[in-house]
Every structure is written in C-alpha cells, then in structure tokens.
Amino acid sequence: MRTLVIATIAYLVLLPAIAWVLVWQQRADDALLNVSYDPTRELWRDLNKAFRAEYERDTGKRVAISMSHGSSGGQARSVIDGLDADVVSLAMWSDTDAIRKAGLIAPGWDKRPHAQPYHSTLVFVVRAGNPKNIVQWDDLIRGDVSIVTPNPKTSGNGRLSLLAAWGAVLKKEGGTPEEAERFVTEMYRRTPVLDTGARGSAMTFAKKGMGDVHLTWESDAHLEVAESNHKLQVIYPKWSIRAEPPVAVVDANVDRRGTREVAQKYLEFMFTEPGQRIIVEHYYRPLEKYDALRDRGVMQDIELFDISLIWKDWKKKDWDEVQKVFFADNGVFDRIYQKK
C-alpha cells in the first residue's frame, strides 16, 4: 500500500512536466533525437536551449529536441538496433563508425565540415588534499592506490583511460609497448569495480567513496568537484590523450523523417561563438579559433597525444585497428584483465 501511495504521488508530481513536454512536442514544427554518451547531459541541456531559441528566432519555427544518454558503445548498438536518432554525439570515433558500417550513416561522415566541435582529455580526480600524492601516471601503481575507471568494453571513458595510460608509458624516453602492457595490467589490478559508463564510475568514486583516484573526462572531473563541495580536486598530469568525440547526422533516419535541414543547423550551431561559449562553460575544449574563451587557470594547458603515439611502430594507424587490437574479444584488454 505504501509503495502504491509513493508511486501515485510521484506520478502526480511528474504529470505536469510530462504534459508540458507532450504539449511542446505537439506545438513544435520540427523534432530531433540526439543520442549521446553519459557525461554530456549538462552540455546538451544548455546547447539545446540556446539552439531552440536561435532556430525559432531565425526561422519562426519551433524545434523539440529529445536526448538519450548512456555508455557510448551501448548507445551505438541502440541506434544500430533501431533507436531513431537524427544525430549521434558519441564518445568514440569507432562507435559512430559502427553506425556507418550498419548502413545508417554515409561514408566519409568524419570528413564533413561539422564533425568535430570540441575535444577533451582524461584527467585525475582525487580526494581533497590529495592524500595519496597522485600527480603523474606512474603514481597510479605506487603503494596502495585504488583506481576507479569504467569498463573499456562498454565505455568511451574506459577505452580512453586505458589508451591514455598506455600512451603515457610510451611518452617516457625509452618507453616500450611491453612496459605499457605491464603498467596497464597493474593498473587494472588496482581497479576493484568496472562500471559500464562514465557516470556510473563517477557515482562509485564520488558518492560511494570507493577508490583514491578516478580517471575521467576533464568535463566530468570539474563537475564532480563542484558537486562534492570541493571534497574532491582535479589533478592534471603532464600529458594525456587527446579525446575527440565526434558528432554526426544519421543519414538514413533524417532522410526518412525529413529532418536533415534542422539536424544540419543543429550541428552548425555548435561551431558558432555562442555554441563554443557553452562548450567551454561545460569544460570541453573549443575549436582553436575560440581557444581564448578557455580559462587556463581552470582548464590547464596539458600536453596531449593521439593514437599515432600508440601506433608509432605499426603500419596501420586508425581507430578501427585500435578497437580490434585493444578492445575486441580476446584483444589486449581481455588479455590483461585475465591477469588480475
């Protein structure tokens, strides 16, 4: 009975909000669904609000924008399985390209003018005062440090964490792939929980109090600190990986739904100064021509490397090969995780 009462109250509380959304969608001239990854909820909330206002001002039409969030790999599979996305804004190139391989996005999507509105990186979040003195990547496997990071099999954050740690070893003079594998193996020995996505790992670290260091997106790191009332702090290592979450129109869906024009305007908005200001406000790194918007005292300068470092001795240097070698079944991650 008590459960029924609580459920009824919750329904009555939510009913006005649900009704408002339905009315708004009915009144809208256009509607979009953006399928994104975990840490971008706050970013898209503000981008969507600003775009809706600009679109109505410029065209006299209203657009309703719905969001879907989850682990990057899981979101890609959902779109492939039928989730009717107009736009995808996933964490990894390989996740977006998997949708292309399924025939839903046209070849060459990543060469379009509006495919890369921002970039990011992976940093450390530690307890206030940094009691374990974690400053650089080597410190992750020193003493009794415990690490929180998501599962690389499902999470873009997880995959980039592994690749960032691997590349950090190669950045050192004389660093070898063999040393990188030993380092990453030891790192996962110190990782007691592998959540499926970035926000799950944030909850594990910040709310449940597990671990000494959280490897996470720069944007999520600053959000964690703010929400913790500064019981946490961000640490910038000397170097880390350059993360480039792409955006793309899902061609098959927008052509069937007749939403290509509004979807394209949606992507273009992110490349305007108002869009870039919102991107920086949420601790994502802007296009080079707008880099002056970044507060370097907060979003610190950091030496970024890309996957060409990881593949420096290999002939094929692309994300398809990274995905296959590191994260496919029986790949590098499976091999090192079995050594735990």
RAWO-V532445 format. One record per residue. N is the residue number from 0. SS is DSSP state (hx for helix, st for strand, lp for the rest). NEAR is the number of other C-alpha atoms within 10 Angstrom. D_FIRST is the distance of its C-alpha to the first C-alpha in Angstrom with 2 decimals. Layout:
N | SS | NEAR | D_FIRST
N | SS | NEAR | D_FIRST
//
This chain:
0 | lp | 6 | 0.00
1 | hx | 7 | 3.82
2 | hx | 8 | 5.41
3 | hx | 9 | 5.08
4 | hx | 10 | 6.31
5 | hx | 11 | 8.74
6 | hx | 12 | 9.85
7 | hx | 12 | 10.55
8 | hx | 12 | 12.46
9 | hx | 11 | 14.28
10 | hx | 12 | 15.30
11 | hx | 11 | 16.61
12 | hx | 11 | 18.47
13 | hx | 11 | 20.01
14 | hx | 12 | 20.82
15 | hx | 11 | 24.07
16 | hx | 11 | 25.29
17 | hx | 12 | 24.68
18 | hx | 11 | 26.41
19 | hx | 11 | 29.26
20 | hx | 14 | 29.88
21 | hx | 13 | 30.03
22 | hx | 11 | 32.37
23 | hx | 14 | 34.50
24 | hx | 17 | 34.88
25 | hx | 12 | 35.83
26 | hx | 13 | 38.37
27 | lp | 14 | 39.78
28 | lp | 13 | 43.10
29 | st | 16 | 42.52
30 | st | 17 | 39.64
31 | st | 21 | 39.79
32 | st | 17 | 37.62
33 | st | 24 | 38.69
34 | st | 24 | 37.54
35 | st | 24 | 38.05
36 | st | 29 | 37.51
37 | hx | 22 | 35.14
38 | hx | 25 | 37.03
39 | hx | 19 | 38.06
40 | hx | 14 | 34.92
41 | hx | 12 | 36.36
42 | hx | 17 | 39.83
43 | hx | 20 | 38.90
44 | hx | 13 | 36.66
45 | hx | 16 | 39.82
46 | hx | 19 | 42.26
47 | hx | 21 | 40.24
48 | hx | 12 | 40.08
49 | hx | 15 | 43.82
50 | hx | 22 | 44.73
51 | hx | 18 | 42.83
52 | hx | 14 | 44.75
53 | hx | 15 | 48.06
54 | hx | 17 | 47.56
55 | hx | 13 | 46.83
56 | hx | 11 | 49.78
57 | hx | 9 | 52.14
58 | hx | 8 | 51.18
59 | lp | 11 | 49.42
60 | lp | 15 | 46.55
61 | lp | 19 | 42.96
62 | st | 21 | 41.44
63 | st | 19 | 37.77
64 | st | 20 | 37.34
65 | st | 15 | 34.35
66 | st | 17 | 34.04
67 | st | 15 | 32.93
68 | st | 17 | 33.11
69 | st | 24 | 33.15
70 | lp | 27 | 35.74
71 | hx | 30 | 39.11
72 | hx | 23 | 39.84
73 | hx | 19 | 36.43
74 | hx | 26 | 36.82
75 | hx | 26 | 40.27
76 | hx | 16 | 39.02
77 | hx | 16 | 36.31
78 | hx | 20 | 39.06
79 | hx | 18 | 41.28
80 | lp | 11 | 38.52
81 | lp | 9 | 38.04
82 | lp | 15 | 36.19
83 | lp | 18 | 38.19
84 | lp | 24 | 39.51
85 | lp | 28 | 42.33
86 | st | 24 | 42.99
87 | st | 25 | 42.35
88 | st | 26 | 42.71
89 | lp | 28 | 42.30
90 | lp | 28 | 43.41
91 | lp | 23 | 46.13
92 | hx | 20 | 49.06
93 | hx | 22 | 48.49
94 | hx | 25 | 44.93
95 | hx | 27 | 46.25
96 | hx | 22 | 49.23
97 | hx | 18 | 47.07
98 | hx | 20 | 45.85
99 | hx | 19 | 49.54
100 | hx | 12 | 50.30
101 | lp | 13 | 47.67
102 | lp | 14 | 49.70
103 | lp | 19 | 47.38
104 | lp | 20 | 49.44
105 | lp | 17 | 53.20
106 | lp | 11 | 55.61
107 | lp | 9 | 56.85
108 | hx | 19 | 53.60
109 | hx | 16 | 54.22
110 | hx | 9 | 57.65
111 | lp | 9 | 56.35
112 | lp | 11 | 57.01
113 | lp | 20 | 53.38
114 | lp | 19 | 51.92
115 | lp | 20 | 51.88
116 | lp | 23 | 50.70
117 | lp | 20 | 50.21
118 | st | 16 | 50.39
119 | st | 19 | 48.73
120 | st | 25 | 49.10
121 | st | 27 | 47.38
122 | st | 28 | 47.44
123 | st | 24 | 46.07
124 | st | 29 | 43.31
125 | st | 26 | 43.71
126 | st | 23 | 42.41
127 | lp | 13 | 44.09
128 | lp | 10 | 47.61
129 | lp | 16 | 47.80
130 | lp | 9 | 47.94
131 | lp | 17 | 48.98
132 | lp | 15 | 51.66
133 | lp | 22 | 50.67
134 | lp | 15 | 53.12
135 | lp | 16 | 54.35
136 | hx | 22 | 53.25
137 | hx | 14 | 55.21
138 | hx | 12 | 53.05
139 | hx | 25 | 50.00
140 | hx | 19 | 51.49
141 | lp | 14 | 53.00
142 | lp | 8 | 51.87
143 | lp | 10 | 48.22
144 | lp | 17 | 46.79
145 | lp | 20 | 43.41
146 | st | 24 | 42.73
147 | st | 27 | 39.71
148 | lp | 31 | 40.32
149 | lp | 30 | 38.50
150 | lp | 22 | 39.38
151 | lp | 24 | 42.61
152 | lp | 21 | 41.64
153 | lp | 21 | 38.83
154 | lp | 28 | 39.48
155 | hx | 29 | 42.41
156 | hx | 31 | 42.06
157 | hx | 27 | 42.31
158 | hx | 22 | 45.40
159 | hx | 25 | 47.10
160 | hx | 26 | 46.44
161 | hx | 26 | 48.25
162 | hx | 22 | 51.06
163 | hx | 28 | 51.43
164 | hx | 24 | 51.85
165 | hx | 27 | 54.24
166 | hx | 25 | 56.28
167 | hx | 25 | 56.40
168 | hx | 23 | 58.34
169 | hx | 19 | 60.71
170 | hx | 16 | 61.35
171 | lp | 9 | 62.99
172 | lp | 7 | 66.67
173 | lp | 8 | 67.23
174 | lp | 14 | 63.54
175 | lp | 15 | 63.22
176 | hx | 15 | 60.53
177 | hx | 11 | 60.68
178 | hx | 14 | 59.92
179 | hx | 20 | 57.11
180 | hx | 19 | 55.51
181 | hx | 13 | 55.84
182 | hx | 21 | 54.30
183 | hx | 24 | 51.28
184 | hx | 22 | 50.79
185 | hx | 18 | 50.72
186 | hx | 24 | 48.35
187 | hx | 23 | 45.72
188 | hx | 17 | 46.26
189 | lp | 18 | 44.91
190 | lp | 19 | 41.85
191 | lp | 13 | 38.99
192 | lp | 16 | 36.38
193 | lp | 21 | 37.01
194 | lp | 21 | 34.20
195 | lp | 23 | 34.41
196 | lp | 26 | 35.10
197 | hx | 28 | 36.49
198 | hx | 21 | 33.30
199 | hx | 17 | 31.72
200 | hx | 25 | 34.82
201 | hx | 26 | 34.64
202 | hx | 14 | 31.14
203 | hx | 20 | 32.46
204 | hx | 24 | 35.43
205 | hx | 20 | 34.32
206 | hx | 11 | 30.70
207 | lp | 10 | 30.71
208 | lp | 11 | 34.26
209 | lp | 19 | 35.80
210 | lp | 20 | 39.47
211 | lp | 21 | 42.53
212 | st | 26 | 43.24
213 | st | 27 | 41.41
214 | st | 28 | 43.57
215 | st | 28 | 42.32
216 | st | 25 | 43.35
217 | hx | 23 | 45.23
218 | hx | 23 | 42.82
219 | hx | 24 | 39.72
220 | hx | 24 | 41.67
221 | hx | 22 | 42.25
222 | hx | 16 | 38.67
223 | hx | 24 | 37.48
224 | hx | 19 | 39.95
225 | hx | 13 | 38.97
226 | hx | 11 | 35.23
227 | lp | 15 | 36.01
228 | lp | 9 | 37.87
229 | lp | 13 | 40.93
230 | lp | 14 | 39.79
231 | st | 22 | 41.10
232 | st | 20 | 44.38
233 | st | 23 | 46.05
234 | st | 19 | 49.12
235 | lp | 21 | 51.53
236 | lp | 17 | 53.60
237 | lp | 14 | 57.18
238 | st | 21 | 56.34
239 | st | 27 | 53.47
240 | st | 25 | 52.87
241 | st | 18 | 53.04
242 | st | 24 | 49.84
243 | lp | 19 | 50.23
244 | lp | 20 | 46.97
245 | lp | 22 | 48.20
246 | lp | 25 | 46.92
247 | st | 24 | 47.73
248 | st | 26 | 47.33
249 | lp | 25 | 46.01
250 | hx | 21 | 48.96
251 | hx | 17 | 47.77
252 | hx | 19 | 44.58
253 | hx | 22 | 46.21
254 | hx | 13 | 49.04
255 | hx | 10 | 46.78
256 | hx | 13 | 44.52
257 | lp | 12 | 47.46
258 | lp | 17 | 46.16
259 | hx | 20 | 49.05
260 | hx | 10 | 50.61
261 | hx | 17 | 47.55
262 | hx | 22 | 46.53
263 | hx | 16 | 50.06
264 | hx | 13 | 50.02
265 | hx | 21 | 46.73
266 | hx | 22 | 48.46
267 | hx | 16 | 51.59
268 | hx | 20 | 49.74
269 | lp | 22 | 48.98
270 | lp | 21 | 52.75
271 | lp | 13 | 53.45
272 | hx | 15 | 53.82
273 | hx | 13 | 50.57
274 | hx | 21 | 48.71
275 | hx | 24 | 50.50
276 | hx | 19 | 49.70
277 | hx | 18 | 45.97
278 | hx | 26 | 46.50
279 | hx | 21 | 48.28
280 | hx | 16 | 45.69
281 | lp | 19 | 43.17
282 | lp | 22 | 45.66
283 | lp | 24 | 46.94
284 | st | 24 | 50.73
285 | lp | 25 | 52.40
286 | lp | 19 | 55.33
287 | hx | 9 | 58.61
288 | hx | 8 | 59.91
289 | hx | 15 | 56.92
290 | hx | 14 | 56.95
291 | hx | 10 | 58.20
292 | hx | 17 | 54.68
293 | lp | 20 | 53.47
294 | lp | 13 | 53.45
295 | lp | 11 | 55.31
296 | lp | 7 | 54.34
297 | lp | 10 | 50.70
298 | lp | 17 | 51.01
299 | lp | 11 | 53.94
300 | lp | 13 | 56.79
301 | lp | 16 | 56.36
302 | st | 13 | 58.52
303 | st | 16 | 56.70
304 | st | 18 | 57.69
305 | lp | 15 | 56.70
306 | hx | 17 | 56.63
307 | hx | 14 | 60.41
308 | hx | 16 | 60.62
309 | hx | 22 | 58.54
310 | lp | 16 | 60.70
311 | lp | 11 | 64.02
312 | lp | 10 | 65.68
313 | lp | 9 | 64.16
314 | lp | 7 | 65.53
315 | lp | 12 | 62.35
316 | lp | 15 | 60.44
317 | lp | 13 | 57.33
318 | hx | 16 | 53.55
319 | hx | 14 | 53.62
320 | hx | 14 | 55.61
321 | hx | 20 | 53.44
322 | hx | 18 | 50.33
323 | hx | 14 | 52.14
324 | hx | 14 | 53.79
325 | hx | 19 | 51.09
326 | hx | 19 | 47.71
327 | lp | 15 | 48.18
328 | lp | 13 | 47.49
329 | lp | 12 | 50.01
330 | lp | 14 | 51.03
331 | hx | 18 | 51.73
332 | hx | 22 | 48.14
333 | hx | 15 | 47.38
334 | hx | 15 | 50.62
335 | hx | 19 | 50.10
336 | hx | 14 | 46.44
337 | lp | 10 | 47.50
338 | lp | 10 | 49.80
339 | lp | 12 | 47.02
//
